[in-house]
Amino acid sequence: MDPGILLLEIASGLKDSLITAGFTIESILSLGPSDLAAALGIEPYVAKIIYEEAKKIASQNKFLEDTTSTSTTV
């Protein structure tokens, strides 16, 4: 299970569906909203919300990785 899924600000039932189907933040982003809607059997507008949330989590995690991997030399 991708812990990033739990960070999505969506209904818990949608999170459960994503986890059960084996989705990760990366796989959501690589599929896109249309394919995500088809894979989960949900409305396209709901898939778009999930996709946008996944982009937000990916962006936040990228920021965290950048700040934690930067070393300071004195």
PDB file of N, CA, C and O in Angstrom:
ATOM      1  N   MET A   1       0.839  -1.182   0.000  1.00  0.00           N
ATOM      2  CA  MET A   1       0.000   0.000   0.000  1.00  0.00           C
ATOM      3  C   MET A   1       0.884   1.245   0.000  1.00  0.00           C
ATOM      4  O   MET A   1       1.865   1.332   0.739  1.00  0.00           O
ATOM      5  N   ASP A   2       0.517   2.196  -0.837  1.00  0.00           N
ATOM      6  CA  ASP A   2       1.224   3.468  -0.911  1.00  0.00           C
ATOM      7  C   ASP A   2       0.697   4.390   0.187  1.00  0.00           C
ATOM      8  O   ASP A   2      -0.485   4.735   0.181  1.00  0.00           O
ATOM      9  N   PRO A   3       1.550   4.796   1.131  1.00  0.00           N
ATOM     10  CA  PRO A   3       1.076   5.688   2.200  1.00  0.00           C
ATOM     11  C   PRO A   3       0.601   7.032   1.674  1.00  0.00           C
ATOM     12  O   PRO A   3      -0.158   7.723   2.353  1.00  0.00           O
ATOM     13  N   GLY A   4       1.029   7.413   0.482  1.00  0.00           N
ATOM     14  CA  GLY A   4       0.578   8.666  -0.115  1.00  0.00           C
ATOM     15  C   GLY A   4      -0.926   8.688  -0.343  1.00  0.00           C
ATOM     16  O   GLY A   4      -1.548   9.749  -0.283  1.00  0.00           O
ATOM     17  N   ILE A   5      -1.513   7.526  -0.605  1.00  0.00           N
ATOM     18  CA  ILE A   5      -2.960   7.447  -0.821  1.00  0.00           C
ATOM     19  C   ILE A   5      -3.699   7.959   0.418  1.00  0.00           C
ATOM     20  O   ILE A   5      -4.719   8.639   0.304  1.00  0.00           O
ATOM     21  N   LEU A   6      -3.178   7.629   1.593  1.00  0.00           N
ATOM     22  CA  LEU A   6      -3.828   8.059   2.833  1.00  0.00           C
ATOM     23  C   LEU A   6      -3.773   9.567   3.031  1.00  0.00           C
ATOM     24  O   LEU A   6      -4.569  10.123   3.787  1.00  0.00           O
ATOM     25  N   LEU A   7      -2.839  10.233   2.358  1.00  0.00           N
ATOM     26  CA  LEU A   7      -2.709  11.684   2.472  1.00  0.00           C
ATOM     27  C   LEU A   7      -3.677  12.446   1.574  1.00  0.00           C
ATOM     28  O   LEU A   7      -3.858  13.652   1.738  1.00  0.00           O
ATOM     29  N   LEU A   8      -4.297  11.754   0.633  1.00  0.00           N
ATOM     30  CA  LEU A   8      -5.237  12.407  -0.267  1.00  0.00           C
ATOM     31  C   LEU A   8      -6.430  12.947   0.515  1.00  0.00           C
ATOM     32  O   LEU A   8      -6.973  12.260   1.380  1.00  0.00           O
ATOM     33  N   GLU A   9      -6.829  14.162   0.213  1.00  0.00           N
ATOM     34  CA  GLU A   9      -7.993  14.759   0.872  1.00  0.00           C
ATOM     35  C   GLU A   9      -9.243  14.430   0.072  1.00  0.00           C
ATOM     36  O   GLU A   9      -9.825  15.281  -0.601  1.00  0.00           O
ATOM     37  N   ILE A  10      -9.637  13.151   0.172  1.00  0.00           N
ATOM     38  CA  ILE A  10     -10.831  12.630  -0.499  1.00  0.00           C
ATOM     39  C   ILE A  10     -11.547  11.726   0.489  1.00  0.00           C
ATOM     40  O   ILE A  10     -11.014  11.409   1.553  1.00  0.00           O
ATOM     41  N   ALA A  11     -12.748  11.315   0.137  1.00  0.00           N
ATOM     42  CA  ALA A  11     -13.541  10.437   0.996  1.00  0.00           C
ATOM     43  C   ALA A  11     -12.808   9.128   1.272  1.00  0.00           C
ATOM     44  O   ALA A  11     -12.114   8.599   0.403  1.00  0.00           O
ATOM     45  N   SER A  12     -12.967   8.619   2.476  1.00  0.00           N
ATOM     46  CA  SER A  12     -12.272   7.394   2.866  1.00  0.00           C
ATOM     47  C   SER A  12     -12.662   6.211   1.982  1.00  0.00           C
ATOM     48  O   SER A  12     -11.839   5.329   1.737  1.00  0.00           O
ATOM     49  N   GLY A  13     -13.891   6.180   1.506  1.00  0.00           N
ATOM     50  CA  GLY A  13     -14.309   5.109   0.606  1.00  0.00           C
ATOM     51  C   GLY A  13     -13.534   5.112  -0.695  1.00  0.00           C
ATOM     52  O   GLY A  13     -13.222   4.055  -1.242  1.00  0.00           O
ATOM     53  N   LEU A  14     -13.222   6.304  -1.193  1.00  0.00           N
ATOM     54  CA  LEU A  14     -12.406   6.402  -2.406  1.00  0.00           C
ATOM     55  C   LEU A  14     -10.979   5.950  -2.135  1.00  0.00           C
ATOM     56  O   LEU A  14     -10.362   5.278  -2.963  1.00  0.00           O
ATOM     57  N   LYS A  15     -10.458   6.324  -0.969  1.00  0.00           N
ATOM     58  CA  LYS A  15      -9.112   5.854  -0.598  1.00  0.00           C
ATOM     59  C   LYS A  15      -9.087   4.336  -0.546  1.00  0.00           C
ATOM     60  O   LYS A  15      -8.158   3.705  -1.051  1.00  0.00           O
ATOM     61  N   ASP A  16     -10.117   3.748   0.070  1.00  0.00           N
ATOM     62  CA  ASP A  16     -10.199   2.288   0.163  1.00  0.00           C
ATOM     63  C   ASP A  16     -10.218   1.648  -1.232  1.00  0.00           C
ATOM     64  O   ASP A  16      -9.555   0.639  -1.471  1.00  0.00           O
ATOM     65  N   SER A  17     -10.982   2.247  -2.139  1.00  0.00           N
ATOM     66  CA  SER A  17     -11.056   1.715  -3.507  1.00  0.00           C
ATOM     67  C   SER A  17      -9.705   1.787  -4.199  1.00  0.00           C
ATOM     68  O   SER A  17      -9.300   0.849  -4.886  1.00  0.00           O
ATOM     69  N   LEU A  18      -9.007   2.905  -4.015  1.00  0.00           N
ATOM     70  CA  LEU A  18      -7.681   3.056  -4.621  1.00  0.00           C
ATOM     71  C   LEU A  18      -6.700   2.028  -4.059  1.00  0.00           C
ATOM     72  O   LEU A  18      -5.933   1.423  -4.808  1.00  0.00           O
ATOM     73  N   ILE A  19      -6.725   1.835  -2.752  1.00  0.00           N
ATOM     74  CA  ILE A  19      -5.830   0.875  -2.102  1.00  0.00           C
ATOM     75  C   ILE A  19      -6.149  -0.545  -2.563  1.00  0.00           C
ATOM     76  O   ILE A  19      -5.247  -1.311  -2.901  1.00  0.00           O
ATOM     77  N   THR A  20      -7.437  -0.893  -2.576  1.00  0.00           N
ATOM     78  CA  THR A  20      -7.856  -2.232  -2.997  1.00  0.00           C
ATOM     79  C   THR A  20      -7.438  -2.518  -4.432  1.00  0.00           C
ATOM     80  O   THR A  20      -7.048  -3.638  -4.764  1.00  0.00           O
ATOM     81  N   ALA A  21      -7.523  -1.489  -5.286  1.00  0.00           N
ATOM     82  CA  ALA A  21      -7.143  -1.662  -6.692  1.00  0.00           C
ATOM     83  C   ALA A  21      -5.637  -1.594  -6.901  1.00  0.00           C
ATOM     84  O   ALA A  21      -5.155  -1.821  -8.011  1.00  0.00           O
ATOM     85  N   GLY A  22      -4.883  -1.281  -5.836  1.00  0.00           N
ATOM     86  CA  GLY A  22      -3.429  -1.281  -5.927  1.00  0.00           C
ATOM     87  C   GLY A  22      -2.819  -0.012  -6.498  1.00  0.00           C
ATOM     88  O   GLY A  22      -1.685  -0.024  -6.977  1.00  0.00           O
ATOM     89  N   PHE A  23      -3.568   1.080  -6.448  1.00  0.00           N
ATOM     90  CA  PHE A  23      -3.048   2.337  -6.984  1.00  0.00           C
ATOM     91  C   PHE A  23      -2.030   2.980  -6.053  1.00  0.00           C
ATOM     92  O   PHE A  23      -2.082   2.817  -4.834  1.00  0.00           O
ATOM     93  N   THR A  24      -1.111   3.709  -6.656  1.00  0.00           N
ATOM     94  CA  THR A  24      -0.156   4.553  -5.939  1.00  0.00           C
ATOM     95  C   THR A  24      -0.340   5.969  -6.470  1.00  0.00           C
ATOM     96  O   THR A  24      -1.026   6.177  -7.471  1.00  0.00           O
ATOM     97  N   ILE A  25       0.265   6.931  -5.806  1.00  0.00           N
ATOM     98  CA  ILE A  25       0.213   8.303  -6.304  1.00  0.00           C
ATOM     99  C   ILE A  25       0.797   8.354  -7.721  1.00  0.00           C
ATOM    100  O   ILE A  25       0.244   9.008  -8.605  1.00  0.00           O
ATOM    101  N   GLU A  26       1.906   7.665  -7.924  1.00  0.00           N
ATOM    102  CA  GLU A  26       2.549   7.659  -9.236  1.00  0.00           C
ATOM    103  C   GLU A  26       1.669   7.040 -10.311  1.00  0.00           C
ATOM    104  O   GLU A  26       1.604   7.540 -11.434  1.00  0.00           O
ATOM    105  N   SER A  27       0.988   5.944  -9.964  1.00  0.00           N
ATOM    106  CA  SER A  27       0.152   5.298 -10.979  1.00  0.00           C
ATOM    107  C   SER A  27      -1.076   6.144 -11.306  1.00  0.00           C
ATOM    108  O   SER A  27      -1.540   6.142 -12.446  1.00  0.00           O
ATOM    109  N   ILE A  28      -1.602   6.862 -10.325  1.00  0.00           N
ATOM    110  CA  ILE A  28      -2.722   7.771 -10.586  1.00  0.00           C
ATOM    111  C   ILE A  28      -2.283   8.849 -11.570  1.00  0.00           C
ATOM    112  O   ILE A  28      -2.986   9.153 -12.534  1.00  0.00           O
ATOM    113  N   LEU A  29      -1.110   9.419 -11.313  1.00  0.00           N
ATOM    114  CA  LEU A  29      -0.605  10.484 -12.170  1.00  0.00           C
ATOM    115  C   LEU A  29      -0.277   9.983 -13.572  1.00  0.00           C
ATOM    116  O   LEU A  29      -0.473  10.706 -14.549  1.00  0.00           O
ATOM    117  N   SER A  30       0.220   8.752 -13.678  1.00  0.00           N
ATOM    118  CA  SER A  30       0.562   8.234 -15.000  1.00  0.00           C
ATOM    119  C   SER A  30      -0.678   7.851 -15.807  1.00  0.00           C
ATOM    120  O   SER A  30      -0.666   7.921 -17.036  1.00  0.00           O
ATOM    121  N   LEU A  31      -1.751   7.445 -15.117  1.00  0.00           N
ATOM    122  CA  LEU A  31      -2.984   7.090 -15.824  1.00  0.00           C
ATOM    123  C   LEU A  31      -3.733   8.309 -16.325  1.00  0.00           C
ATOM    124  O   LEU A  31      -4.177   8.343 -17.473  1.00  0.00           O
ATOM    125  N   GLY A  32      -3.872   9.296 -15.481  1.00  0.00           N
ATOM    126  CA  GLY A  32      -4.696  10.445 -15.826  1.00  0.00           C
ATOM    127  C   GLY A  32      -6.140  10.208 -15.411  1.00  0.00           C
ATOM    128  O   GLY A  32      -6.531   9.076 -15.131  1.00  0.00           O
ATOM    129  N   PRO A  33      -6.927  11.269 -15.373  1.00  0.00           N
ATOM    130  CA  PRO A  33      -8.304  11.172 -14.877  1.00  0.00           C
ATOM    131  C   PRO A  33      -9.217  10.239 -15.676  1.00  0.00           C
ATOM    132  O   PRO A  33     -10.011   9.508 -15.085  1.00  0.00           O
ATOM    133  N   SER A  34      -9.120  10.252 -16.988  1.00  0.00           N
ATOM    134  CA  SER A  34     -10.030   9.434 -17.807  1.00  0.00           C
ATOM    135  C   SER A  34      -9.829   7.946 -17.560  1.00  0.00           C
ATOM    136  O   SER A  34     -10.790   7.205 -17.351  1.00  0.00           O
ATOM    137  N   ASP A  35      -8.572   7.518 -17.587  1.00  0.00           N
ATOM    138  CA  ASP A  35      -8.287   6.098 -17.362  1.00  0.00           C
ATOM    139  C   ASP A  35      -8.561   5.697 -15.920  1.00  0.00           C
ATOM    140  O   ASP A  35      -8.985   4.572 -15.654  1.00  0.00           O
ATOM    141  N   LEU A  36      -8.321   6.615 -14.991  1.00  0.00           N
ATOM    142  CA  LEU A  36      -8.623   6.339 -13.580  1.00  0.00           C
ATOM    143  C   LEU A  36     -10.125   6.119 -13.402  1.00  0.00           C
ATOM    144  O   LEU A  36     -10.544   5.201 -12.697  1.00  0.00           O
ATOM    145  N   ALA A  37     -10.931   6.964 -14.042  1.00  0.00           N
ATOM    146  CA  ALA A  37     -12.391   6.821 -13.965  1.00  0.00           C
ATOM    147  C   ALA A  37     -12.829   5.461 -14.506  1.00  0.00           C
ATOM    148  O   ALA A  37     -13.678   4.793 -13.917  1.00  0.00           O
ATOM    149  N   ALA A  38     -12.245   5.062 -15.626  1.00  0.00           N
ATOM    150  CA  ALA A  38     -12.596   3.777 -16.228  1.00  0.00           C
ATOM    151  C   ALA A  38     -12.170   2.613 -15.334  1.00  0.00           C
ATOM    152  O   ALA A  38     -12.913   1.647 -15.165  1.00  0.00           O
ATOM    153  N   ALA A  39     -10.973   2.713 -14.765  1.00  0.00           N
ATOM    154  CA  ALA A  39     -10.446   1.626 -13.933  1.00  0.00           C
ATOM    155  C   ALA A  39     -11.262   1.428 -12.659  1.00  0.00           C
ATOM    156  O   ALA A  39     -11.464   0.299 -12.212  1.00  0.00           O
ATOM    157  N   LEU A  40     -11.726   2.525 -12.084  1.00  0.00           N
ATOM    158  CA  LEU A  40     -12.480   2.428 -10.828  1.00  0.00           C
ATOM    159  C   LEU A  40     -13.989   2.398 -11.030  1.00  0.00           C
ATOM    160  O   LEU A  40     -14.738   2.117 -10.094  1.00  0.00           O
ATOM    161  N   GLY A  41     -14.431   2.686 -12.242  1.00  0.00           N
ATOM    162  CA  GLY A  41     -15.869   2.718 -12.503  1.00  0.00           C
ATOM    163  C   GLY A  41     -16.543   3.905 -11.821  1.00  0.00           C
ATOM    164  O   GLY A  41     -17.648   3.785 -11.293  1.00  0.00           O
ATOM    165  N   ILE A  42     -15.864   5.054 -11.837  1.00  0.00           N
ATOM    166  CA  ILE A  42     -16.395   6.258 -11.197  1.00  0.00           C
ATOM    167  C   ILE A  42     -16.609   7.349 -12.248  1.00  0.00           C
ATOM    168  O   ILE A  42     -16.144   7.241 -13.383  1.00  0.00           O
ATOM    169  N   GLU A  43     -17.313   8.384 -11.848  1.00  0.00           N
ATOM    170  CA  GLU A  43     -17.556   9.513 -12.747  1.00  0.00           C
ATOM    171  C   GLU A  43     -16.250  10.250 -13.041  1.00  0.00           C
ATOM    172  O   GLU A  43     -15.389  10.360 -12.169  1.00  0.00           O
ATOM    173  N   PRO A  44     -16.104  10.750 -14.261  1.00  0.00           N
ATOM    174  CA  PRO A  44     -14.873  11.467 -14.625  1.00  0.00           C
ATOM    175  C   PRO A  44     -14.557  12.660 -13.723  1.00  0.00           C
ATOM    176  O   PRO A  44     -13.387  12.927 -13.449  1.00  0.00           O
ATOM    177  N   TYR A  45     -15.575  13.379 -13.260  1.00  0.00           N
ATOM    178  CA  TYR A  45     -15.287  14.532 -12.409  1.00  0.00           C
ATOM    179  C   TYR A  45     -14.706  14.108 -11.063  1.00  0.00           C
ATOM    180  O   TYR A  45     -13.904  14.838 -10.481  1.00  0.00           O
ATOM    181  N   VAL A  46     -15.102  12.935 -10.561  1.00  0.00           N
ATOM    182  CA  VAL A  46     -14.535  12.413  -9.314  1.00  0.00           C
ATOM    183  C   VAL A  46     -13.088  12.002  -9.542  1.00  0.00           C
ATOM    184  O   VAL A  46     -12.225  12.254  -8.702  1.00  0.00           O
ATOM    185  N   ALA A  47     -12.828  11.373 -10.673  1.00  0.00           N
ATOM    186  CA  ALA A  47     -11.463  10.976 -11.020  1.00  0.00           C
ATOM    187  C   ALA A  47     -10.569  12.204 -11.155  1.00  0.00           C
ATOM    188  O   ALA A  47      -9.399  12.166 -10.774  1.00  0.00           O
ATOM    189  N   LYS A  48     -11.109  13.281 -11.689  1.00  0.00           N
ATOM    190  CA  LYS A  48     -10.342  14.523 -11.828  1.00  0.00           C
ATOM    191  C   LYS A  48      -9.973  15.080 -10.453  1.00  0.00           C
ATOM    192  O   LYS A  48      -8.863  15.580 -10.267  1.00  0.00           O
ATOM    193  N   ILE A  49     -10.885  15.000  -9.495  1.00  0.00           N
ATOM    194  CA  ILE A  49     -10.603  15.444  -8.126  1.00  0.00           C
ATOM    195  C   ILE A  49      -9.479  14.602  -7.525  1.00  0.00           C
ATOM    196  O   ILE A  49      -8.554  15.140  -6.917  1.00  0.00           O
ATOM    197  N   ILE A  50      -9.560  13.289  -7.696  1.00  0.00           N
ATOM    198  CA  ILE A  50      -8.521  12.390  -7.182  1.00  0.00           C
ATOM    199  C   ILE A  50      -7.184  12.719  -7.838  1.00  0.00           C
ATOM    200  O   ILE A  50      -6.157  12.788  -7.162  1.00  0.00           O
ATOM    201  N   TYR A  51      -7.198  12.921  -9.145  1.00  0.00           N
ATOM    202  CA  TYR A  51      -5.978  13.233  -9.890  1.00  0.00           C
ATOM    203  C   TYR A  51      -5.349  14.533  -9.379  1.00  0.00           C
ATOM    204  O   TYR A  51      -4.137  14.598  -9.171  1.00  0.00           O
ATOM    205  N   GLU A  52      -6.158  15.546  -9.183  1.00  0.00           N
ATOM    206  CA  GLU A  52      -5.643  16.837  -8.696  1.00  0.00           C
ATOM    207  C   GLU A  52      -5.078  16.705  -7.281  1.00  0.00           C
ATOM    208  O   GLU A  52      -4.063  17.323  -6.959  1.00  0.00           O
ATOM    209  N   GLU A  53      -5.715  15.920  -6.452  1.00  0.00           N
ATOM    210  CA  GLU A  53      -5.201  15.666  -5.101  1.00  0.00           C
ATOM    211  C   GLU A  53      -3.866  14.921  -5.164  1.00  0.00           C
ATOM    212  O   GLU A  53      -2.950  15.213  -4.395  1.00  0.00           O
ATOM    213  N   ALA A  54      -3.764  13.964  -6.076  1.00  0.00           N
ATOM    214  CA  ALA A  54      -2.515  13.212  -6.239  1.00  0.00           C
ATOM    215  C   ALA A  54      -1.393  14.138  -6.688  1.00  0.00           C
ATOM    216  O   ALA A  54      -0.259  14.013  -6.225  1.00  0.00           O
ATOM    217  N   LYS A  55      -1.706  15.069  -7.591  1.00  0.00           N
ATOM    218  CA  LYS A  55      -0.700  16.043  -8.022  1.00  0.00           C
ATOM    219  C   LYS A  55      -0.235  16.886  -6.843  1.00  0.00           C
ATOM    220  O   LYS A  55       0.952  17.183  -6.716  1.00  0.00           O
ATOM    221  N   LYS A  56      -1.169  17.267  -5.986  1.00  0.00           N
ATOM    222  CA  LYS A  56      -0.832  18.079  -4.821  1.00  0.00           C
ATOM    223  C   LYS A  56       0.091  17.312  -3.873  1.00  0.00           C
ATOM    224  O   LYS A  56       1.074  17.866  -3.379  1.00  0.00           O
ATOM    225  N   ILE A  57      -0.220  16.052  -3.621  1.00  0.00           N
ATOM    226  CA  ILE A  57       0.615  15.220  -2.733  1.00  0.00           C
ATOM    227  C   ILE A  57       1.995  15.018  -3.344  1.00  0.00           C
ATOM    228  O   ILE A  57       3.001  15.104  -2.639  1.00  0.00           O
ATOM    229  N   ALA A  58       2.054  14.754  -4.636  1.00  0.00           N
ATOM    230  CA  ALA A  58       3.341  14.558  -5.309  1.00  0.00           C
ATOM    231  C   ALA A  58       4.179  15.823  -5.217  1.00  0.00           C
ATOM    232  O   ALA A  58       5.387  15.759  -4.990  1.00  0.00           O
ATOM    233  N   SER A  59       3.551  16.950  -5.388  1.00  0.00           N
ATOM    234  CA  SER A  59       4.254  18.223  -5.309  1.00  0.00           C
ATOM    235  C   SER A  59       4.782  18.471  -3.902  1.00  0.00           C
ATOM    236  O   SER A  59       5.918  18.913  -3.732  1.00  0.00           O
ATOM    237  N   GLN A  60       3.967  18.191  -2.900  1.00  0.00           N
ATOM    238  CA  GLN A  60       4.388  18.366  -1.510  1.00  0.00           C
ATOM    239  C   GLN A  60       5.541  17.437  -1.173  1.00  0.00           C
ATOM    240  O   GLN A  60       6.494  17.839  -0.506  1.00  0.00           O
ATOM    241  N   ASN A  61       5.456  16.195  -1.632  1.00  0.00           N
ATOM    242  CA  ASN A  61       6.521  15.239  -1.347  1.00  0.00           C
ATOM    243  C   ASN A  61       7.803  15.619  -2.062  1.00  0.00           C
ATOM    244  O   ASN A  61       8.891  15.414  -1.524  1.00  0.00           O
ATOM    245  N   LYS A  62       7.699  16.164  -3.253  1.00  0.00           N
ATOM    246  CA  LYS A  62       8.880  16.633  -3.987  1.00  0.00           C
ATOM    247  C   LYS A  62       9.550  17.746  -3.198  1.00  0.00           C
ATOM    248  O   LYS A  62      10.775  17.783  -3.079  1.00  0.00           O
ATOM    249  N   PHE A  63       8.750  18.647  -2.663  1.00  0.00           N
ATOM    250  CA  PHE A  63       9.283  19.743  -1.856  1.00  0.00           C
ATOM    251  C   PHE A  63       9.995  19.196  -0.621  1.00  0.00           C
ATOM    252  O   PHE A  63      11.080  19.658  -0.271  1.00  0.00           O
ATOM    253  N   LEU A  64       9.384  18.212   0.038  1.00  0.00           N
ATOM    254  CA  LEU A  64       9.999  17.628   1.234  1.00  0.00           C
ATOM    255  C   LEU A  64      11.305  16.929   0.890  1.00  0.00           C
ATOM    256  O   LEU A  64      12.283  17.038   1.630  1.00  0.00           O
ATOM    257  N   GLU A  65      11.329  16.203  -0.239  1.00  0.00           N
ATOM    258  CA  GLU A  65      12.554  15.520  -0.649  1.00  0.00           C
ATOM    259  C   GLU A  65      13.654  16.527  -0.939  1.00  0.00           C
ATOM    260  O   GLU A  65      14.809  16.309  -0.573  1.00  0.00           O
ATOM    261  N   ASP A  66      13.306  17.624  -1.591  1.00  0.00           N
ATOM    262  CA  ASP A  66      14.295  18.655  -1.917  1.00  0.00           C
ATOM    263  C   ASP A  66      14.889  19.271  -0.671  1.00  0.00           C
ATOM    264  O   ASP A  66      16.095  19.513  -0.628  1.00  0.00           O
ATOM    265  N   THR A  67      14.078  19.534   0.349  1.00  0.00           N
ATOM    266  CA  THR A  67      14.590  20.177   1.548  1.00  0.00           C
ATOM    267  C   THR A  67      15.356  19.218   2.438  1.00  0.00           C
ATOM    268  O   THR A  67      16.278  19.636   3.139  1.00  0.00           O
ATOM    269  N   THR A  68      14.999  17.944   2.429  1.00  0.00           N
ATOM    270  CA  THR A  68      15.705  16.999   3.283  1.00  0.00           C
ATOM    271  C   THR A  68      16.983  16.480   2.643  1.00  0.00           C
ATOM    272  O   THR A  68      17.879  16.018   3.351  1.00  0.00           O
ATOM    273  N   SER A  69      17.086  16.545   1.329  1.00  0.00           N
ATOM    274  CA  SER A  69      18.287  16.032   0.678  1.00  0.00           C
ATOM    275  C   SER A  69      19.351  17.108   0.497  1.00  0.00           C
ATOM    276  O   SER A  69      20.478  16.812   0.098  1.00  0.00           O
ATOM    277  N   THR A  70      19.000  18.334   0.783  1.00  0.00           N
ATOM    278  CA  THR A  70      19.958  19.434   0.630  1.00  0.00           C
ATOM    279  C   THR A  70      20.874  19.456   1.854  1.00  0.00           C
ATOM    280  O   THR A  70      20.413  19.530   2.993  1.00  0.00           O
ATOM    281  N   SER A  71      22.157  19.391   1.598  1.00  0.00           N
ATOM    282  CA  SER A  71      23.101  19.452   2.711  1.00  0.00           C
ATOM    283  C   SER A  71      23.736  20.839   2.747  1.00  0.00           C
ATOM    284  O   SER A  71      23.952  21.479   1.718  1.00  0.00           O
ATOM    285  N   THR A  72      24.017  21.262   3.927  1.00  0.00           N
ATOM    286  CA  THR A  72      24.664  22.564   4.071  1.00  0.00           C
ATOM    287  C   THR A  72      26.112  22.367   4.481  1.00  0.00           C
ATOM    288  O   THR A  72      26.421  21.596   5.390  1.00  0.00           O
ATOM    289  N   THR A  73      26.972  23.065   3.809  1.00  0.00           N
ATOM    290  CA  THR A  73      28.400  22.980   4.098  1.00  0.00           C
ATOM    291  C   THR A  73      28.825  24.282   4.740  1.00  0.00           C
ATOM    292  O   THR A  73      28.497  25.370   4.266  1.00  0.00           O
ATOM    293  N   VAL A  74      29.573  24.147   5.843  1.00  0.00           N
ATOM    294  CA  VAL A  74      30.011  25.356   6.559  1.00  0.00           C
ATOM    295  C   VAL A  74      31.483  25.558   6.340  1.00  0.00           C
ATOM    296  O   VAL A  74      32.057  26.518   6.854  1.00  0.00           O
TER     297      VAL A  74
END
